[in-house]
């Protein structure tokens, strides 16, 4: 029985049987798309006969567009709804999961034919999101982004969770990673910058990264590699860190593809990064992240696994900027004060690093439910 026929007789979710074809719509960004992969893996495990299509952004598809068992339609949102309609062609779906609330995404999603269109609850909606859907997921106050994505399949009756990524990595990308990390020497990756849009607010000072790099080499005998994109901001960070560290630092900023970066993350011991795509790529690759959070809330956007390694100065930044506690402000609100990240001290990071290196590898990526309380 097709899902749309079920919905005529039973307009409330969950559904009684798996859909034949399901479309997931999430274009960006890298970190959010990494969060979506375990949702897809769960659907594949629970509904193995359901054909899955993911409409994904061009940059994100460079990393995730070759997931096994998933048809990915790569869409440049600047091309508009008509272009997507041509790409989708005659496909018809039993349901669309609209997992993005931006107006342009919502309008583009109307190119997808599906009688059931599931979107976010009202509290998580904006930009006229409700115009493009006909069902909403259950409210989930103060949810992590990944939990918000799981809400969609829970609305369809899938209660299981498989926190599995299995991102394909080409042999040439693995070979490049082996060149840079050829042995079992503990390796610290530093991805110093967040997306360009938020650079003035999310980035930690370069001299502090340099100190962390120096101490990682001197105290722990680690190899240090810088990673990131080719922007002018990131190149400036690379030059400042390598000049000030006083120890060997391999500069790979702007010199790896997303697949090569993922392969590097697989071989690394730990990543140090602000709230950014590489932080979530690392979790997908099975590598813990010392996340640097002051301008955004790690309970919403932090690494989903191994959250105990995060340095969380967001409550301090909220108090300093807004004079309130985190529980008194809107969920997901960012602190846009330029010096908020300076609340994070070098010793905060070095303490996390030392503790992580003393922790058995099998215990470094615990789920939020498994995480031990901090000492």
N, C-alpha and C positions, 0 to 999 in steps of 0.2 A: 504493500500500500504506500503510495507516495505521501510525503509529509504534508503537502498542501491539502490533500484530501482529509487527512487526519484533523487538520486545523479547522476545517469547516464544521466538523461535528464536536470538536473539543478545542475551543478557542483558548484555553489556558494551557500553559506549559507545566510540566514537561511533556514530551511527545511519547507515544506508545511504542514506536519502533524507529530504528535508525533511518535517516534520510538517505536517498540514493546519491544526491549531489549536494554538496555544501560549499558555500563560498565564504571565505574569510577576507575581510577588507581592512588592511592595515598597511599604510604606505611607508610610514617612517615613525621614529628614527631608528638608528642602529640598535640602541639599547632596548627600546620598546619592542622591536621586532625579535630580538633575542628572547625577550620574555614570552613571546607568542609561541616559540618553538615547542616548549613542553606541553602546551595546550594541543598542538598538532599531534605530537607523539602520543598523547593520551587518547585523542580521537582515533588514531590509527590502531591503537591497542584494543580499544573498546568497540569501535565500529569498523572493523577491517574492510568491510565491503563498501563503505561510503567513499565516494570519490571526492577528494578535497582539492579545491582551487584557492590559491592565495593571490590576491591582488596586492602587489608590493611595489615600493618605490625603486627607482633605478639603482641608487647607491646601495640600498639594503639588499637588493637582488644580487649584487656582486659577491656578497657573503653567503646569502641564504637561498638564492634562487634555484639551487640544484638539490634541495632536500629530496631524499628518496620518497617516492610514493605521493608526491605533491605536484600538481600542476601550478606553476607560478606564472602569472601574467605580470610582466614588468611594465609599470605605468609611470610616465612622467606627468605629474599633476598639472604642470604648466601647459600640457597639450590639450587639456579640457575634456569634457564629457564625451564629445563626439568622437574623439580619438579612442577613448576607452571603449565606446560602443562598438567601434570597428574591431578592436582587439578581442573583445568578448565574443563577438559574432553571434551565431545562433544558439550558443549555450543557454540553457535554462536550468535554474537551480531550485531545489526544494526550499532552501533557506539561505539568507545572507546574514552574516554576523558583522555588523558595522562597528568596528572596534576603534574608530577614530571620530572625534567630535568636531573637527575643524569644518567650517562651512564649505570650503572647496572640496574637501573629501566627501562630505555628505552629498553635495550636488553631483559629483562625479559618480557616486555609488548608484545613482538612479539609472545608469547605463546597464546595471546588472538586473536581469529578470529573475525575480524571486517573490513568491506570494507571502512568505514569512520573512520579515526584516527585523532583526533583533538588534536593539541598541542599548545604550546605558540608561540607568535610572535617572530620574529628574535631577537629583543632586549632582550627578557627574556630567550632566549635559550642558552644552553651551552652543553658541553659533547656530541656533535653529536645528539642532540635532534631531529633535522630535519630529520634524517635518519629513524625515527620510526613513523613518522606521514605523512599524506598527505593533511591536512588542518591546517591552523594556525588561532588563534583568532586575533582579531583586536589589533593593538598596544594600549597600555595603560600606557603611561609614568608615573612613580612615583606613582604607585598604591600600596595600601595596599594589603597584601597577600590574604585576603578574597575577595577583589574586583577582584583580579586576577583570583580567582576560579569562581566568578560569570561571568567573561568574557566568560568562556566556554559555559555556557548555554545561555548567550546572543547571542553568535555566532549561536546557534541553533534556535534563535527566541524567547526565553523566557526572557522577559524584567522585569517581576515581581521579587520582593525580599521578602522573608519571613524570618525575623531574629528570627528564632525559633529553639531551640535545642531539648528539651524534651528527654534528655538522660535517659535511663532506669536505675533505682537504685534498687538493691535487698533489700528486707525487712531487712535482716541481716546487710547490710551496713548502712541503716538508723538507725537501733537500735544502732549500734556502735557510730554513730554521736550523737545520743541523750544522750548516756552515757557521751560523752565529752562536749557537749553543751546542758545541760538538760533544760535550761530555756531561758528567753528573755534577759538575761544580754548581753550587747554589747560585741561582741567577735572579737578580732583581730587575724587573722591567719598570721603567718610569714613563708613564704617559702623562705629561705635565699639564696639558691644556684640555679644556672642554670645548664645546662647539663655539664657532666664532661669534655667534649671536650673543652668547653670554660671557665672553671672555673677560670682560671687565669685572665680573662678579664671582665667577666660579674658580678662577685660577689662583693657586697658591704661589707665593713669591719664589722666583727662580733661585735665589740664594739659599733658601731653605731646602729645596730639592737638592742643591749641590752638597749641602751638609749631610743630608741623609745618604746620598751616594757615597760620600767619603767615609762615613761611619760604617756603611754596609760592607765596604771593602776592608777597612781597617779592623773592625770588630769581628766580622763574620766571614771574611775571605770570599765575598760574593763577587760575581761578575755583574756589571751594571750596564744595561742597555736602555737607551732612550727611544721611545716610539711615538708615533703621531703622524698627522697629516702634513702637507706641504705649505701650509699658510705662512705668511710672514711672521705672525705672532709665534707660531710653533718653532720656526727657524730661529727666531730671536731667543726663545727659551733654550733651545739646544746649544746655541753659542754661549749663552750665559752660564748654563750648568756645567758644560765641559770646561770652560775657562776657570770656573771658581772651585770645582771639586778637588783638584789637586791629586786625583787618582785616575787610572784609566777608565774612560767611559766610552762605550761604543754608541755612536750617533746614527740611529736609523730613522730619524724623523723625516718623513716625506719620501722614504726609500723602500717602503714595503707596500704591497697590495693588501687588501683586507684579508684575503686568504693566507698570505704570508704572515700577517700580524697574528691571525688566529693560530697558525702553526707555531709561532714563537710563544704565544701564551700557553699552548699545550706543554711546551718544554720548560717553561720558566717555573721558578719556585713561588714567586709572589709578584703581584703588580701593585704599584702605588699610583693612585690616580684620583682626580676629583670626580664629581658626578658627570659621567661621560659614557659614550658608547663602549670604549675599550673595557671599562669596568664590568659591563655586563657580558661582553665577549669573553672575558677571563673566566667568569663563572661557567659559561657555556663550555669552555675549554677545560674545565676542571681545576682551575688555578685560583687560589684565594686572593682577595683584593684588600689592601689597606686603603679604604676609601676615605677621602678627605671631604667632609661635609660640614659646611657652615651656612651656605646660602640656600640649601635645599634640605628637605627632611629625608634622612636615610630610611625611615620607616615606610616611606612611600616610594622613593626612587633609588634606594641603596641596593647593593648587591643582594640578591635574593638568598644566596647561601653564604655561610661564613660571615654573617653580619656582625659578629662579635669583634671582627678586626677593624671595623669602621671607627675612625676618629670623628666623634659627633659633637660639634660645637654649634649646631643649629639652635638648640635652646638658648645658648648664650647670645647668639646673634639676634634671635627674635626678641629677647629681653632688652638688648642694647638698642635695637632699631625701633621696636614697637612698644616697649614697656609692658609686654604681656608674656604669658606662658604659652607654650606650643598648643596646649589644649584650648586656648582662648581665641585662636585665630583660625581662618579657613584652612582646611586640609589642602596641602600642596602649595600654600603660599610661599613665594620665594623672598629672600632678603636680598635686596639689590644694592646694598651699601658696598662701596668699592673696597673697603678694607676689612670686610667681614671675614674673609678667609685667613687674615692675619691672626685671628683668634686661635688658629691651630698652631701649636708649638712643635718644634722639631722633636723634642723629647716625647711628645704624644706619639709620633710616628715611630721613633726608635724603640719605644717600649712595646708597641704592638709587634714590630718586626722581631724583636728578641723573643717575645712570648710565642709567636707563631713558629719560629724556627725550632723551639723546644717542644712543640706540640707534634704528636704523631701525625703523619701525612693523612691517615684515614680520618682524623678528627678535625681537619682544617676547614672542611666545607660542610658544616652542619646546617640543617634547616633551622628556621626560626624556632620551631618547637623543640629542637634538640639542643640548641645553643646553651652553653653553660653560662651562668652569671659571671660577670667580671669580678675579679678579686679586688 
